Amino acid sequence: MDLVSLTRADAKRQSGPTDLAPLLGRWVNVNPATDYLVRVDVAAGETAGAGLRLRVYGAGSDGPVDWGEGEATPYAAGGATEAGGFHARYALGPVETHLAANQKLGILVIQSYTSFHDGSGRRAHYAREFFRRL
Amino acid sequence: MAAQEARAGGGPADLTPLLGTWVNSHAETEWLRRFVLARRGDAFVLRAEGAAPPHDWGEVEVAAYTDNLGELAFLAVYDRPGLHSVLAANTNKGLVVIAAFHRFADGRPGFLCREFYYRE
């Protein structure tokens, strides 16, 4: 079979499971005064190869806002067998958020990209924040 | 998400300051060598150049964002046969930083890489 390849790196590892352990657990924002994400719970999917299940809590005026459970796709860092990060997309009504995360030295770095599709004119915003395991 | 939504309005961020060609700081990269950010009408588009053939990834529209300090960010998605790539970018002190998430349709493990680009 011809494999799609757009970079030399594409050929590094062609099979084998990705170890999700580096991403699993409860992650809390190291900045308790955040305006963005307070906490993210990361669990393995129910079947092998099913990816990740996320539960995200946003910073609300009256306490954390539960975004509910979503799915995320894990990614290895380069040719490693361990997961180095994930990508997830939440579409909560007119609010769309992409979460692009990578884990390094015990810290989960989450970049959030949020846009609004309700005609409100609210500014699409971005944040890069740091989470430690609880 | 309430606190985020309370931020000032203004719609999509304006990526005009980022228009032009950006080069990977790592000359031996195995990922993206460079990219061009351009305007097409009211939209902003990205054309990425890979390290291996086919070098030209084509042009996709990007979504624009800004952080609480006014730093710009953008998100681009390439959906090519067999390969889905999310490019999550932010700017910092004159650099564009791209976290690239690549997922294959043929079962190969997906991978990510975060690299740095300076203006050509």
Interface residues (C-beta under 8 A of the other chain):
Chain A: M1 L3 V4 S5 L6 T7 R8 A9 D10 K12 R13 Q14 S15 G16 P17 T18 D35 Y36 G58 A59 G60 S61 D62 V65 W67 T73 P74 Y75 A76 A77 G78 G79 T81 G84 G85 H87 L92 V95 T97 H98 A100 N102 Q111 Y113 T114 S115 F116 S120 G121 R122 R123 A124 H125 Y126 A127 R128
Chain B: M1 A2 A3 Q4 E5 A6 R7 A8 G9 G10 G11 P12 A13 E30 W31 L32 G50 A51 A52 P54 W57 A63 A64 Y65 T66 D67 N68 E71 L72 A73 L75 R80 P81 G82 L83 S85 V86 A88 N90 A99 F101 H102 R103 F104 A105 D106 G107 R108 P109 G110 F111 L112 C113 R114
